[in-house]
Amino acid sequence: MIAGFYSTPASSASVLAPVTTDTTNSQRVQLLAANYSVEIPEAIGGPRSIKVNNRLALLSPQVHITNGTVISNNIELDPDGIVTYVVQSGDTLSEIAENFDVSINTIKWENNLNKTIKPGQELKILPVSGVRHTIQKGDTFSKIAQTYDVEVEDITVFNDIDATKLIKGNKIIIPNGIKQRKVAVAKSTLKIKTTSYISNRSSSTGYYIRPTTGRTTSLFGPRKGKYHYGIDYGAPTGTPIVAAADGTVIKTTCGSGYGKCLVIKHPNGTQSLYAHASKIYVGVGSKVKQGQKVAAIGSTGRSTGPHLHFEIIEANGKKRNVNFLK
């Protein structure tokens, strides 16, 4: 037997493996060494993203897509990623909102609802919490962003649009946007938020604490052509997760790929969400104190590695920019 070496282009790093030659029958046998030069991506997670007719849409696991066609008797999907859902017996708005990972107000605003729904009713579900806006004459990104209390970047990134495409009559989605209503006060009208809450722009770090240790792996905001509505902290599995503020546990399931997850409601009307946990130590109804251990970091749900996906959600469903906790 004659031994030699050759290199395989299986990766950017050459891997040397022995080559043996049988001089009896002149047949060459190549023994390949295992290639361990695998790049591990940063741990990220949250709602999955897919493309519909080259447009990005965030969908819940209940929406199954094959070759661009939705497989469901109750769900249809249009080219803009808007789902038409037929209400089933026993459905509630809160359950539908959770299944599609949007706020209740998002469904109400899009369908002009008050409170009630009924079986057989068709609901339009946006692919993300927010508002759909019909472009008016004279609209600018700045004007639209101010109307719905978002940043210009929220609109341009999600819709992949520039100013030349602001065509009157076209509709665009305003992710994380909120509608405002008019309230009569002393024979005059004032525009106020749908629900009172602390604005993103004036939020104080004093009310919340960082919910875990580890480095920040993904911030709130644009991320590779998408929009990330939380902050991710990468740390080993089992690392403690603590309550960001005093409150009451109201959910221990979050749906839409968040894996083991809990939600805490706080006295100021906001909620905090903790996703992809390996363990949850509290149950629905538990009263927790700021800094109390409530869960442990994991990689459950749609996740590329152990980390915590953390969100703060306003009373009206708007997700707060939490980069002040990085």
C-alpha positions as CSV (number, residue, x, y, z in Angstrom):
1,M,0.0,0.0,0.0
2,I,1.3,3.5,-0.9
3,A,0.0,6.4,1.2
4,G,-0.4,10.0,0.1
5,F,-2.5,13.1,0.8
6,Y,-4.8,15.3,-1.1
7,S,-6.9,18.3,-0.2
8,T,-10.7,18.6,-0.6
9,P,-12.4,22.0,-1.4
10,A,-15.3,21.2,0.9
11,S,-14.7,24.4,2.7
12,S,-12.6,27.5,2.6
13,A,-10.1,25.7,4.9
14,S,-8.4,22.7,3.2
15,V,-8.8,19.4,5.0
16,L,-6.0,16.9,4.6
17,A,-7.0,13.2,4.4
18,P,-5.0,10.1,3.7
19,V,-5.1,8.5,0.3
20,T,-4.3,4.8,-0.1
21,T,-3.4,3.0,-3.3
22,D,-3.6,-0.8,-3.6
23,T,-0.7,-1.8,-5.8
24,T,-2.2,-5.2,-6.3
25,N,-5.3,-4.2,-8.3
26,S,-4.2,-0.6,-9.0
27,Q,-7.5,0.7,-7.6
28,R,-7.3,4.0,-5.7
29,V,-9.4,4.4,-2.5
30,Q,-9.9,7.9,-1.1
31,L,-10.6,8.2,2.6
32,L,-12.1,11.6,3.4
33,A,-11.6,13.3,6.7
34,A,-14.6,14.9,8.4
35,N,-14.9,18.7,7.8
36,Y,-15.5,20.5,11.1
37,S,-15.0,24.1,9.8
38,V,-18.7,25.0,10.2
39,E,-19.6,28.7,10.9
40,I,-22.0,29.0,13.8
41,P,-24.4,32.0,13.3
42,E,-25.3,34.4,16.1
43,A,-28.3,33.4,18.2
44,I,-31.4,35.1,16.9
45,G,-35.1,34.3,16.9
46,G,-38.6,35.5,16.8
47,P,-41.3,35.3,14.2
48,R,-40.2,33.5,11.0
49,S,-40.0,35.4,7.8
50,I,-40.9,34.1,4.3
51,K,-41.2,35.8,0.9
52,V,-44.4,36.1,-0.9
53,N,-44.0,37.1,-4.6
54,N,-40.5,38.5,-3.5
55,R,-42.1,40.5,-0.7
56,L,-41.3,39.8,2.9
57,A,-44.2,38.6,5.1
58,L,-44.2,37.5,8.7
59,L,-46.6,34.6,9.2
60,S,-47.7,32.4,12.1
61,P,-47.1,28.6,12.1
62,Q,-50.8,28.1,11.4
63,V,-50.3,29.4,7.8
64,H,-48.8,26.6,5.7
65,I,-47.4,27.6,2.3
66,T,-46.4,25.3,-0.5
67,N,-45.2,26.8,-3.8
68,G,-46.7,30.2,-2.8
69,T,-50.2,28.6,-2.2
70,V,-51.7,28.6,1.3
71,I,-53.0,25.2,2.4
72,S,-56.0,25.9,4.6
73,N,-59.8,26.0,4.3
74,N,-59.9,29.1,6.6
75,I,-57.0,31.1,5.3
76,E,-56.1,32.9,2.1
77,L,-53.0,35.0,1.5
78,D,-52.7,37.8,-1.0
79,P,-49.5,39.0,-2.8
80,D,-48.9,41.6,-0.1
81,G,-48.8,39.1,2.7
82,I,-52.3,40.1,3.9
83,V,-54.1,37.0,5.3
84,T,-57.9,36.6,4.9
85,Y,-59.1,34.5,7.8
86,V,-62.6,33.1,8.2
87,V,-63.7,33.2,11.8
88,Q,-64.5,29.8,13.3
89,S,-67.0,28.9,16.0
90,G,-65.4,29.6,19.4
91,D,-62.8,32.1,18.0
92,T,-62.0,35.2,20.0
93,L,-60.2,38.3,18.9
94,S,-57.4,37.7,21.4
95,E,-56.8,34.1,20.3
96,I,-56.8,35.1,16.6
97,A,-54.3,37.9,17.4
98,E,-52.1,35.6,19.3
99,N,-52.2,32.9,16.6
100,F,-51.1,35.4,13.9
101,D,-48.7,37.3,16.3
102,V,-50.3,40.7,15.9
103,S,-52.0,43.0,18.4
104,I,-55.8,43.0,18.8
105,N,-55.9,46.6,17.7
106,T,-54.2,45.7,14.4
107,I,-57.2,43.4,13.6
108,K,-59.7,46.0,14.8
109,W,-58.2,48.8,12.8
110,E,-57.9,46.8,9.6
111,N,-61.4,45.5,9.8
112,N,-63.2,48.5,11.4
113,L,-64.3,46.3,14.4
114,N,-65.7,47.2,17.7
115,K,-65.5,44.2,20.0
116,T,-67.6,41.3,18.5
117,I,-66.8,38.8,15.7
118,K,-69.0,36.0,14.5
119,P,-68.4,32.6,12.7
120,G,-68.1,33.0,8.9
121,Q,-66.9,36.6,9.1
122,E,-63.8,37.3,7.0
123,L,-61.0,39.2,8.7
124,K,-58.0,40.8,7.1
125,I,-54.8,40.1,9.1
126,L,-51.7,42.1,8.5
127,P,-48.4,40.3,8.5
128,V,-47.2,42.4,11.5
129,S,-48.7,44.5,14.2
130,G,-49.5,47.9,12.9
131,V,-51.7,49.8,10.4
132,R,-52.3,49.8,6.7
133,H,-52.2,53.3,5.2
134,T,-53.7,54.5,1.9
135,I,-51.3,57.1,0.4
136,Q,-52.8,60.5,0.0
137,K,-51.8,63.4,-2.2
138,G,-48.9,65.3,-0.5
139,D,-47.9,62.4,1.7
140,T,-44.2,62.1,2.7
141,F,-42.5,59.5,4.8
142,S,-42.0,62.0,7.5
143,K,-45.7,62.9,7.6
144,I,-46.8,59.3,7.6
145,A,-44.3,58.3,10.3
146,Q,-45.5,61.2,12.5
147,T,-49.2,60.3,12.0
148,Y,-48.6,56.7,13.2
149,D,-45.9,57.4,15.8
150,V,-43.1,55.4,14.1
151,E,-39.7,56.1,12.6
152,V,-39.4,56.7,8.8
153,E,-37.1,53.7,8.7
154,D,-39.9,51.5,10.0
155,I,-41.8,52.2,6.8
156,T,-39.1,52.1,4.2
157,V,-37.4,48.9,5.5
158,F,-40.6,46.9,5.8
159,N,-42.2,48.0,2.5
160,D,-38.8,48.2,0.6
161,I,-40.0,51.5,-0.8
162,D,-38.6,54.9,-1.7
163,A,-40.2,58.3,-2.1
164,T,-40.8,57.8,-5.9
165,K,-43.2,54.9,-5.1
166,L,-45.5,57.0,-2.8
167,I,-48.4,56.9,-5.4
168,K,-51.8,58.2,-4.3
169,G,-54.2,55.4,-3.7
170,N,-51.6,52.7,-3.1
171,K,-51.6,51.0,0.3
172,I,-48.5,50.4,2.5
173,I,-48.1,48.7,5.8
174,I,-46.9,50.8,8.8
175,P,-45.3,48.2,11.1
176,N,-45.8,49.0,14.8
177,G,-47.9,52.0,13.9
178,I,-50.9,53.1,15.9
179,K,-54.1,54.9,15.0
180,Q,-55.0,58.0,16.9
181,R,-58.6,59.1,17.8
182,K,-60.2,62.5,18.4
183,V,-61.6,63.3,21.8
184,A,-63.9,66.3,22.5
185,V,-62.6,68.6,25.2
186,A,-64.3,71.9,25.8
187,K,-65.7,72.1,22.3
188,S,-62.4,71.4,20.7
189,T,-60.7,68.3,19.5
190,L,-57.3,66.9,20.6
191,K,-55.4,64.1,19.1
192,I,-54.3,61.6,21.7
193,K,-53.0,58.1,21.7
194,T,-55.5,55.3,21.6
195,T,-54.3,54.2,25.0
196,S,-52.2,56.2,27.4
197,Y,-48.7,54.9,27.8
198,I,-45.1,56.1,28.1
199,S,-43.7,57.1,24.7
200,N,-40.7,55.2,23.2
201,R,-38.8,58.5,22.9
202,S,-39.1,59.4,26.6
203,S,-38.9,55.9,28.1
204,S,-36.8,55.8,31.2
205,T,-34.4,53.0,32.0
206,G,-35.3,53.3,35.7
207,Y,-38.6,51.4,35.4
208,Y,-37.0,48.3,33.8
209,I,-33.8,46.3,34.4
210,R,-31.9,44.2,32.0
211,P,-33.6,40.7,32.1
212,T,-30.4,38.6,31.8
213,T,-26.7,38.6,31.4
214,G,-24.8,37.9,28.2
215,R,-24.0,40.0,25.2
216,T,-26.5,41.6,22.9
217,T,-26.7,39.7,19.7
218,S,-29.5,41.6,17.9
219,L,-31.0,45.1,18.6
220,F,-34.5,46.4,18.1
221,G,-34.8,47.8,14.5
222,P,-33.9,46.8,10.9
223,R,-32.2,43.5,10.6
224,K,-31.1,42.1,7.2
225,G,-34.0,43.6,5.2
226,K,-36.5,42.8,8.0
227,Y,-37.5,44.5,11.2
228,H,-36.8,43.1,14.7
229,Y,-39.3,44.1,17.3
230,G,-37.3,43.1,20.4
231,I,-33.7,42.7,21.7
232,D,-31.8,39.4,21.8
233,Y,-29.3,38.4,24.5
234,G,-27.0,35.5,23.8
235,A,-26.0,33.3,26.8
236,P,-25.5,29.6,27.7
237,T,-28.6,27.4,28.2
238,G,-29.7,27.7,31.8
239,T,-28.6,31.3,32.4
240,P,-31.2,32.9,34.6
241,I,-33.9,35.2,33.2
242,V,-35.3,37.7,35.7
243,A,-38.4,39.9,35.6
244,A,-37.6,43.4,34.1
245,A,-40.1,45.0,36.5
246,D,-42.8,44.1,39.1
247,G,-45.9,42.5,37.7
248,T,-48.2,39.6,37.2
249,V,-47.6,36.7,34.8
250,I,-50.5,36.6,32.3
251,K,-49.2,34.1,29.7
252,T,-46.8,31.2,29.6
253,T,-47.3,30.6,25.8
254,C,-46.7,33.2,23.1
255,G,-47.1,31.3,19.8
256,S,-45.5,32.0,16.5
257,G,-42.2,30.3,17.1
258,Y,-41.3,31.9,20.4
259,G,-40.9,28.4,22.0
260,K,-41.2,28.4,25.8
261,C,-42.2,31.9,26.6
262,L,-43.9,34.0,29.2
263,V,-45.5,37.5,29.4
264,I,-45.6,39.7,32.5
265,K,-48.1,42.6,32.9
266,H,-46.7,45.6,34.8
267,P,-48.6,48.3,36.8
268,N,-47.8,51.0,34.2
269,G,-49.9,49.1,31.6
270,T,-47.0,47.6,29.7
271,Q,-46.1,44.0,29.2
272,S,-42.8,42.3,28.9
273,L,-42.2,39.1,26.9
274,Y,-39.4,36.6,27.4
275,A,-39.0,34.0,24.6
276,H,-37.0,30.8,23.7
277,A,-36.6,29.8,27.3
278,S,-35.4,26.3,28.3
279,K,-37.4,26.4,31.6
280,I,-40.2,28.6,33.0
281,Y,-40.3,28.8,36.8
282,V,-43.6,30.7,37.3
283,G,-47.2,30.2,36.3
284,V,-50.1,32.3,35.1
285,G,-51.3,34.5,37.9
286,S,-47.9,34.6,39.7
287,K,-46.9,37.9,41.2
288,V,-43.3,38.6,40.5
289,K,-40.8,41.2,41.8
290,Q,-38.3,43.0,39.7
291,G,-35.1,40.9,39.5
292,Q,-36.9,37.7,40.5
293,K,-35.9,34.6,38.4
294,V,-38.7,33.6,36.2
295,A,-37.1,31.4,33.5
296,A,-33.8,30.1,32.1
297,I,-32.3,30.8,28.7
298,G,-32.7,28.2,26.0
299,S,-33.2,27.7,22.3
300,T,-36.8,26.5,22.0
301,G,-39.0,27.6,19.1
302,R,-37.5,29.1,16.0
303,S,-34.0,29.9,17.2
304,T,-30.5,29.5,16.0
305,G,-28.9,29.1,19.4
306,P,-29.4,29.7,23.1
307,H,-30.6,33.3,23.8
308,L,-33.4,35.4,25.2
309,H,-35.7,37.4,22.9
310,F,-37.1,40.2,25.0
311,E,-39.9,42.7,24.2
312,I,-41.8,45.5,25.9
313,I,-45.3,45.9,24.6
314,E,-47.5,49.0,25.2
315,A,-51.1,48.7,26.3
316,N,-52.2,49.3,22.7
317,G,-50.0,46.6,21.2
318,K,-47.2,48.8,20.1
319,K,-43.7,47.3,20.7
320,R,-41.3,49.7,22.4
321,N,-37.8,50.3,21.3
322,V,-35.9,48.4,24.0
323,N,-32.3,49.2,22.9
324,F,-31.9,51.3,26.1
325,L,-31.5,47.9,27.8
326,K,-28.6,46.7,25.6
